[in-house]
Amino acid sequence: MLKSHYREIAENQDKFWWYLGMVAINRSLLNKYFSKRRDLKILDAGCGPGVMLPTLAKYGDVVGVDMSDDALQFAKKRGKVVKGNIMSLKFKDETFDLVICMDVLYHTWVDDETKALKEFNRVLKKGGLLFIREPAYNWLRGKEDVGSLTQRRFSKRRLESLVKKSSFKISKMTYANFFLFPIVLVLRIRSSLSPEKTQGSSDFSLPPRLVNEFLLTLLRIESFLMKYITLPFGSSLICVARKI
């Protein structure tokens, strides 16, 4: 990810609708499995500038790992972090109760998603939980994918296959950003037809306050629905799985 993107995320992560909405969704699903746990050992694998670190700290002891010095510069202000590569984690076997990996496996610097997933399995305790979110649909690429250095977006079938082959049993697989998906699709199509250069640009500029609140409300509704149903499509995929 470009350094400018890490800075933009760090500046907006506590007020931008996307980050706040995704945190709400994550908390909703985590509460389903860990509502009363406050003693978990947690790894935020590919923590970036630390969006999830304060939230995860509510469930126990959390450490974030990222290979980017630029990301860690911001993340260390929000929690405990160490430099490392998710494909070769420097933790002992069966260290963590929960490994969370938010929008990481899609990056160009992840050479082998299976290797990363097997590392997650190795450092998880037996019965431990893996929580993944990744961009959906490879055909849904946009200018944010350029700035985020996207190598791949995932289909439900492919992510499901990768997780199962890495010795996990899937507990839940659902799409996210369901309500706004038609708008995202139109914007992506318009962007692909535009001659404007998009190198280094981003979709994540802070909108007017009322728009920001409206979009956040839609994601909060999704966070409630996900506790009970699986959303059939969206711009992101969420997978919750247990180590076998």
ZAPA-239943 format. One record per residue (C-alpha): residue in three letters; residue number from 1; z, x, y. Coordinates in nm, 3 decimals, always signed. Layout:
! residues N
ALA, NUM, Z, X, Y
...
! end
This chain:
! residues 244
MET, 1, +0.000, +0.000, +0.000
LEU, 2, -0.077, +0.121, +0.350
LYS, 3, +0.215, +0.250, +0.559
SER, 4, +0.133, -0.008, +0.828
HIS, 5, +0.180, -0.285, +0.567
TYR, 6, +0.527, -0.159, +0.471
ARG, 7, +0.623, -0.161, +0.838
GLU, 8, +0.485, -0.511, +0.886
ILE, 9, +0.673, -0.642, +0.582
ALA, 10, +0.996, -0.474, +0.695
GLU, 11, +0.968, -0.629, +1.040
ASN, 12, +0.889, -0.980, +0.911
GLN, 13, +1.066, -1.010, +0.573
ASP, 14, +1.361, -1.205, +0.714
LYS, 15, +1.155, -1.453, +0.917
PHE, 16, +0.803, -1.487, +0.775
TRP, 17, +0.746, -1.803, +0.569
TRP, 18, +0.592, -1.624, +0.270
TYR, 19, +0.878, -1.381, +0.213
LEU, 20, +1.149, -1.639, +0.274
GLY, 21, +0.970, -1.890, +0.053
MET, 22, +0.925, -1.645, -0.232
VAL, 23, +1.293, -1.550, -0.209
ALA, 24, +1.379, -1.922, -0.235
ILE, 25, +1.159, -1.955, -0.544
ASN, 26, +1.308, -1.643, -0.702
ARG, 27, +1.663, -1.763, -0.639
SER, 28, +1.587, -2.105, -0.782
LEU, 29, +1.459, -1.957, -1.107
LEU, 30, +1.728, -1.689, -1.128
ASN, 31, +1.997, -1.955, -1.086
LYS, 32, +1.853, -2.134, -1.384
TYR, 33, +1.945, -1.835, -1.602
PHE, 34, +2.224, -1.663, -1.408
SER, 35, +2.386, -1.931, -1.192
LYS, 36, +2.741, -1.807, -1.253
ARG, 37, +2.677, -1.438, -1.317
ARG, 38, +2.787, -1.186, -1.057
ASP, 39, +2.821, -0.885, -1.288
LEU, 40, +2.457, -0.815, -1.375
LYS, 41, +2.297, -0.471, -1.381
ILE, 42, +1.964, -0.525, -1.202
LEU, 43, +1.652, -0.316, -1.148
ASP, 44, +1.407, -0.407, -0.873
ALA, 45, +1.102, -0.224, -1.009
GLY, 46, +0.864, -0.146, -0.724
CYS, 47, +1.103, -0.270, -0.458
GLY, 48, +0.874, -0.187, -0.166
PRO, 49, +1.057, -0.217, +0.167
GLY, 50, +1.341, -0.408, -0.001
VAL, 51, +1.263, -0.777, +0.046
MET, 52, +1.464, -0.885, -0.260
LEU, 53, +1.750, -0.634, -0.256
PRO, 54, +2.004, -0.843, -0.055
THR, 55, +1.934, -1.152, -0.267
LEU, 56, +1.964, -0.966, -0.597
ALA, 57, +2.295, -0.813, -0.483
LYS, 58, +2.445, -1.163, -0.503
TYR, 59, +2.409, -1.142, -0.883
GLY, 60, +2.556, -0.797, -0.939
ASP, 61, +2.478, -0.428, -0.901
VAL, 62, +2.115, -0.371, -0.805
VAL, 63, +1.906, -0.060, -0.764
GLY, 64, +1.553, -0.053, -0.628
VAL, 65, +1.285, +0.189, -0.745
ASP, 66, +0.964, +0.278, -0.563
MET, 67, +0.734, +0.578, -0.556
SER, 68, +0.647, +0.542, -0.188
ASP, 69, +0.854, +0.737, +0.063
ASP, 70, +0.726, +0.499, +0.332
ALA, 71, +0.863, +0.198, +0.141
LEU, 72, +1.194, +0.364, +0.062
GLN, 73, +1.244, +0.451, +0.427
PHE, 74, +1.280, +0.077, +0.496
ALA, 75, +1.436, -0.029, +0.163
LYS, 76, +1.735, +0.206, +0.190
LYS, 77, +1.851, +0.003, +0.490
ARG, 78, +1.887, -0.302, +0.264
GLY, 79, +2.040, -0.160, -0.054
LYS, 80, +2.061, +0.119, -0.308
VAL, 81, +1.723, +0.276, -0.387
VAL, 82, +1.581, +0.575, -0.571
LYS, 83, +1.235, +0.726, -0.586
GLY, 84, +1.054, +0.677, -0.916
ASN, 85, +0.750, +0.554, -1.103
ILE, 86, +0.772, +0.226, -1.295
MET, 87, +0.557, +0.375, -1.572
SER, 88, +0.821, +0.643, -1.634
LEU, 89, +1.163, +0.512, -1.535
LYS, 90, +1.448, +0.761, -1.523
PHE, 91, +1.711, +0.530, -1.667
LYS, 92, +1.871, +0.525, -2.010
ASP, 93, +1.770, +0.272, -2.275
GLU, 94, +1.929, -0.073, -2.244
THR, 95, +2.076, -0.017, -1.897
PHE, 96, +1.989, -0.345, -1.723
ASP, 97, +2.048, -0.718, -1.774
LEU, 98, +1.760, -0.806, -1.542
VAL, 99, +1.439, -0.631, -1.437
ILE, 100, +1.250, -0.792, -1.153
CYS, 101, +0.900, -0.681, -1.056
MET, 102, +0.746, -0.858, -0.758
ASP, 103, +0.377, -0.803, -0.680
VAL, 104, +0.360, -0.451, -0.821
LEU, 105, +0.148, -0.439, -1.138
TYR, 106, -0.163, -0.528, -0.943
HIS, 107, -0.158, -0.204, -0.738
THR, 108, -0.419, +0.069, -0.775
TRP, 109, -0.147, +0.324, -0.850
VAL, 110, -0.035, +0.135, -1.162
ASP, 111, -0.271, +0.302, -1.408
ASP, 112, -0.141, +0.116, -1.714
GLU, 113, +0.034, -0.220, -1.685
THR, 114, +0.130, -0.213, -2.053
LYS, 115, +0.306, +0.120, -2.010
ALA, 116, +0.507, -0.024, -1.722
LEU, 117, +0.599, -0.336, -1.922
LYS, 118, +0.712, -0.123, -2.216
GLU, 119, +0.931, +0.076, -1.979
PHE, 120, +1.085, -0.249, -1.854
ASN, 121, +1.152, -0.343, -2.217
ARG, 122, +1.311, -0.005, -2.287
VAL, 123, +1.559, -0.016, -1.998
LEU, 124, +1.652, -0.381, -2.057
LYS, 125, +1.944, -0.471, -2.281
LYS, 126, +1.861, -0.682, -2.585
GLY, 127, +1.817, -1.038, -2.463
GLY, 128, +1.777, -0.913, -2.107
LEU, 129, +1.548, -1.095, -1.867
LEU, 130, +1.221, -0.979, -1.713
PHE, 131, +1.102, -1.156, -1.397
ILE, 132, +0.747, -1.085, -1.279
ARG, 133, +0.534, -1.219, -0.996
GLU, 134, +0.171, -1.112, -0.951
PRO, 135, -0.136, -1.230, -0.754
ALA, 136, -0.347, -1.482, -0.946
TYR, 137, -0.723, -1.505, -1.004
ASN, 138, -0.929, -1.192, -0.961
TRP, 139, -1.196, -1.393, -0.778
LEU, 140, -0.941, -1.483, -0.509
ARG, 141, -0.954, -1.144, -0.339
GLY, 142, -0.915, -1.133, +0.039
LYS, 143, -0.843, -0.895, +0.324
GLU, 144, -0.478, -0.867, +0.220
ASP, 145, -0.597, -0.718, -0.110
VAL, 146, -0.769, -0.441, +0.086
GLY, 147, -0.458, -0.345, +0.279
SER, 148, -0.237, -0.383, -0.029
LEU, 149, -0.464, -0.158, -0.237
THR, 150, -0.520, -0.420, -0.503
GLN, 151, -0.668, -0.301, -0.831
ARG, 152, -0.646, -0.632, -1.019
ARG, 153, -0.532, -0.992, -0.990
PHE, 154, -0.414, -1.173, -1.304
SER, 155, -0.516, -1.475, -1.502
LYS, 156, -0.240, -1.667, -1.679
ARG, 157, -0.386, -1.578, -2.018
ARG, 158, -0.402, -1.206, -1.943
LEU, 159, -0.050, -1.176, -1.802
GLU, 160, +0.086, -1.379, -2.091
SER, 161, -0.089, -1.149, -2.340
LEU, 162, +0.037, -0.831, -2.173
VAL, 163, +0.396, -0.954, -2.167
LYS, 164, +0.396, -1.069, -2.530
LYS, 165, +0.240, -0.743, -2.653
SER, 166, +0.525, -0.556, -2.484
SER, 167, +0.787, -0.725, -2.706
PHE, 168, +0.896, -1.006, -2.476
LYS, 169, +0.931, -1.376, -2.546
ILE, 170, +0.812, -1.586, -2.253
SER, 171, +1.062, -1.841, -2.124
LYS, 172, +0.855, -1.970, -1.831
MET, 173, +0.507, -1.910, -1.691
THR, 174, +0.403, -2.093, -1.376
TYR, 175, +0.178, -2.060, -1.074
ALA, 176, +0.323, -2.047, -0.722
ASN, 177, +0.189, -2.133, -0.376
PHE, 178, +0.051, -2.452, -0.528
PHE, 179, +0.041, -2.679, -0.222
LEU, 180, -0.140, -2.429, -0.002
PHE, 181, -0.385, -2.316, -0.268
PRO, 182, -0.681, -2.524, -0.137
ILE, 183, -0.636, -2.373, +0.209
VAL, 184, -0.609, -2.022, +0.065
LEU, 185, -0.929, -2.081, -0.130
VAL, 186, -1.119, -2.195, +0.180
LEU, 187, -0.993, -1.896, +0.379
ARG, 188, -1.095, -1.655, +0.103
ILE, 189, -1.444, -1.804, +0.086
ARG, 190, -1.482, -1.785, +0.463
SER, 191, -1.358, -1.426, +0.463
SER, 192, -1.606, -1.326, +0.191
LEU, 193, -1.893, -1.471, +0.395
SER, 194, -1.783, -1.302, +0.717
PRO, 195, -1.941, -0.969, +0.814
GLU, 196, -1.617, -0.861, +0.978
LYS, 197, -1.471, -0.544, +0.831
THR, 198, -1.132, -0.598, +0.675
GLN, 199, -1.019, -0.248, +0.589
GLY, 200, -0.647, -0.218, +0.653
SER, 201, -0.607, -0.576, +0.777
SER, 202, -0.348, -0.823, +0.659
ASP, 203, -0.298, -1.196, +0.610
PHE, 204, +0.069, -1.166, +0.699
SER, 205, +0.092, -1.206, +1.076
LEU, 206, +0.378, -1.427, +1.195
PRO, 207, +0.250, -1.776, +1.291
PRO, 208, +0.401, -2.006, +1.558
ARG, 209, +0.756, -2.120, +1.478
LEU, 210, +0.672, -2.479, +1.378
VAL, 211, +0.388, -2.365, +1.153
ASN, 212, +0.613, -2.104, +0.998
GLU, 213, +0.882, -2.367, +0.927
PHE, 214, +0.630, -2.610, +0.780
LEU, 215, +0.485, -2.351, +0.542
LEU, 216, +0.833, -2.238, +0.442
THR, 217, +0.928, -2.600, +0.367
LEU, 218, +0.634, -2.630, +0.127
LEU, 219, +0.750, -2.324, -0.067
ARG, 220, +1.106, -2.453, -0.074
ILE, 221, +0.977, -2.776, -0.228
GLU, 222, +0.801, -2.564, -0.490
SER, 223, +1.125, -2.377, -0.556
PHE, 224, +1.289, -2.709, -0.644
LEU, 225, +1.000, -2.832, -0.858
MET, 226, +0.976, -2.509, -1.058
LYS, 227, +1.317, -2.568, -1.209
TYR, 228, +1.173, -2.867, -1.393
ILE, 229, +0.795, -2.832, -1.420
THR, 230, +0.514, -2.577, -1.447
LEU, 231, +0.272, -2.576, -1.156
PRO, 232, -0.090, -2.585, -1.282
PHE, 233, -0.248, -2.351, -1.025
GLY, 234, -0.167, -2.139, -0.720
SER, 235, -0.234, -1.801, -0.562
SER, 236, +0.051, -1.629, -0.750
LEU, 237, +0.172, -1.619, -1.110
ILE, 238, +0.537, -1.607, -1.212
CYS, 239, +0.652, -1.506, -1.560
VAL, 240, +1.009, -1.509, -1.690
ALA, 241, +1.055, -1.349, -2.031
ARG, 242, +1.333, -1.215, -2.256
LYS, 243, +1.344, -0.890, -2.444
ILE, 244, +1.313, -0.962, -2.813
! end
